[in-house]
Amino acid sequence: MKRLAALLLALALSLSLIPNTLAAEAVTPTPPEWINAEDYVVFEDGKVYDPAVWEGVLQLRSHAFSGGRRAKNNPYWNSYLKLSALTEKPNIDPAAVYEKSLIDLMYHRNEGYSSWMLGNDVLDLLLGEDGGTWSNDTRWKLELWSNRWIYQMEYYDHTEEEATIRELPTRIPDFVKQLNNTMKHNGITSMERFLDCGTMDVDTGMKTYQWMSAAKVLPKQISVLVDGKTIGLDVLPEIKNQRTMVPVRAVGEAIGAEVEWVQDKGQVVMTRAGSTVTMTLNSTTADIDGRKVEMDVAPYAVNGRTLLPARYVAEFFGQKVDWDGERKEVLITEDKSALGNSNLEAWAMAMGLSYAYQYYGERCGEKDDLLFGMYPRTAAQVQSSRRGLNNNWGGDSREHIISIVESMTAHGHNDSFQAAARDANSLPPDEMAYLISISSGTDQYMWPYTKALSGKWGDKGILAWDLSRMGAMVQWGYHVGRLTYEEALALVEPAARLTAENFSSWEEFYENYLDGYNWWARNNVVGKDPWETERGPLCRKMLENPILDDTLFTTGVIPLPDKEG
């Protein structure tokens, strides 16, 4: 046995001395599609050039160049996380910083964000402790690109190509001044030395003019905006037969539709708010709840995704579609013509504001930020809302949401409170004191708290606690695609009428809401000002929002047009 062990040990030692000829060699880096080959920078001994990491870089480049966005549903999200890990302390890889910056520049372009923010991130790495250990050549390469490409993309994105080239001479001095300030801050004193960092043959700092005028300019890609927010697309929209074709799934899911691909029939089935639309590849006939509709362009497949004119995807589900040709943007918004002169949307948003606040935070004080539906309509946010409804309300089906609103408007937690209040009020003081003395835990303070709230609010009870949630629930139902806009407003009307009949201001409404929340949550707040309890400061901040307009109480509830008379 000892001899066998010795032989195995000797074999292991001998194998360890043999060069690992089977180990994968580092790749030969190549530039992405949006970088000129002669401008591309390669760093010595970059960890990002490891084959396993580089494969992810190539996937991310392809995804970004095809118009993809950074999101957790990005099919290459794990590759993005792996690349990002190489740009973090304590072992930052300059080559990874550079490659990630180039990819992020394209992602920024697709997402409509300013590239200057990305440049600041790169400069932070340059100025950090790790950056201080890099060679001047490495630092200059990164700093050059963090300024050069950001400047190029920033200005080419916002003006037409010809106008940009004409304006460059007037903009160069400001840019050079900015570069000089940045270099001075980093101990770099010569523009010529800064530009001569192994990437260009520089005679003078005027080389800056030449690369700007000769830079590759990418055409602005078509974007799709829902309610003014750019949504992520897994394939780029395109123009065909003078129609803007968009990916059905990405747009459909953003507006709350569930999208299913039926492989054996070559069909896309979209369901939203009880309505089903079926389309077949290469067929101009669509089926809407059994009704045949002719389209002037048939859906077709690109890279495994079905494309259809934006107008059909949206209008099939009651959305308005506009085209901004100058900015190359498809603008999708809710068709609110059914609202007429009704104020039910204002009632619903004001009643449910406390739940929107959980998403918007401090911005909830700004009316322009808020949307009917509470949250932005993106595929990711719709999925998040569905999970919230499932986890907190036991389901997100259309029938379940309608049942909750109809039942809880009339008989919500206020029924339980009123029953407990009757019991508390029926007890003489000595019996109440005895009951408290033999109680434990929450019962010790809930009995006197229930009695106190009953005395404070009388027949109102904790009504606003129920009604506020119904104002939010109809918006949730709309957001996740279970209710149409018109259905959501009609469904909230009874709750809006109860609000108008029982309260005279939003301050009174939300004070009642706070008391109701604390009673339901069994919080021990006996004797405390409700505005100083857990949710009080948030609700106080909310009162600054113009949506909480007390004139609604004097105007009353104006129903939808088809409800009048």
SULTATA-V529355 format. One record per backbone hydrogen bond with DSSP energy under -1.0 kcal/mol. NH is the residue of the N-H (numbers start at 1). CO is the residue of the C=O. Records with the same first field share a line. If there is no record, write none. Layout:
NH: CO  CO
This chain:
5: 1
6: 2
7: 3
8: 4
9: 5
10: 6
11: 7
12: 8
13: 9
14: 10
15: 11
16: 12
18: 15
21: 19
23: 20
27: 49
35: 32
39: 36
46: 43
49: 46
50: 47
54: 50
55: 51
57: 53
58: 54
59: 55
60: 56
61: 57
62: 58
63: 59
64: 60
65: 61
66: 62
67: 64
68: 63
74: 71
77: 74
80: 76
81: 77
82: 78
83: 79
84: 80
85: 81
87: 84
88: 85
93: 86
97: 93
98: 94
99: 95
100: 96
101: 97
102: 98
103: 99
104: 100
105: 101
106: 102
107: 103
108: 104
109: 105
110: 106
111: 107
113: 108
119: 115
120: 116
121: 117
122: 118
123: 119
124: 120
125: 121
126: 122
127: 123
132: 128
133: 130
134: 131
139: 135
140: 136
141: 137
142: 138
143: 139
144: 140
145: 141
146: 142
147: 143
148: 144
149: 145
151: 147
152: 148
153: 149
154: 150
155: 151
156: 152
157: 153
164: 160
165: 161
166: 162
167: 163
168: 164
171: 167
172: 168
175: 171
176: 172
177: 173
178: 174
179: 175
180: 176
181: 177
182: 178
183: 179
184: 180
185: 181
186: 182
187: 184
188: 183
194: 190
195: 191
196: 192
197: 195
202: 200
207: 204
208: 205
209: 206
211: 207
212: 208
213: 209
214: 210
223: 328
225: 330
226: 229
227: 332
229: 226
231: 224
238: 245
240: 243
243: 240
245: 238
246: 308
248: 306
251: 247
252: 248
253: 249
254: 250
255: 251
256: 253
257: 252
258: 271
260: 269
262: 267
266: 262
267: 262
268: 279
269: 260
270: 277
271: 258
272: 275
273: 481
275: 272
277: 270
278: 287
279: 268
281: 266
282: 299
283: 280
286: 293
287: 278
288: 291
289: 276
291: 288
293: 286
295: 284
300: 307
302: 305
305: 302
307: 300
308: 246
310: 244
313: 309
314: 310
315: 311
316: 312
317: 314
318: 315
319: 314
320: 333
322: 331
324: 329
328: 324
329: 324
330: 223
331: 322
332: 225
333: 320
335: 318
339: 336
342: 339
343: 558
347: 343
348: 344
349: 345
350: 346
351: 347
352: 348
355: 352
356: 352
357: 353
359: 356
360: 356
361: 357
363: 360
364: 361
365: 362
366: 363
369: 366
370: 367
374: 371
375: 373
378: 376
382: 378
383: 379
384: 380
385: 381
386: 382
387: 383
388: 384
389: 385
390: 386
391: 387
392: 388
393: 389
395: 389
401: 397
402: 398
403: 399
404: 400
405: 401
406: 402
407: 403
408: 404
409: 405
411: 407
415: 412
417: 413
418: 414
419: 415
420: 416
421: 417
422: 418
423: 419
424: 420
425: 421
426: 422
432: 428
433: 429
434: 430
435: 431
436: 432
437: 433
438: 434
443: 440
444: 441
446: 442
447: 443
449: 445
450: 446
451: 447
452: 448
453: 449
454: 450
455: 451
456: 452
457: 453
458: 454
460: 457
461: 458
463: 460
465: 462
467: 463
468: 464
470: 466
471: 467
472: 468
473: 469
474: 470
476: 472
477: 473
478: 474
479: 475
480: 476
481: 478
482: 477
483: 477
488: 484
489: 485
490: 486
491: 487
492: 488
496: 492
497: 493
498: 494
499: 495
500: 496
501: 497
502: 498
503: 499
509: 505
510: 506
511: 507
512: 508
513: 509
514: 510
515: 511
516: 512
517: 513
518: 514
519: 515
520: 516
521: 517
523: 518
525: 523
528: 525
532: 529
533: 530
536: 533
539: 535
540: 536
541: 537
542: 538
543: 539
544: 541
545: 542
548: 545
549: 547
552: 549
553: 550
555: 551
556: 552
563: 560
564: 561
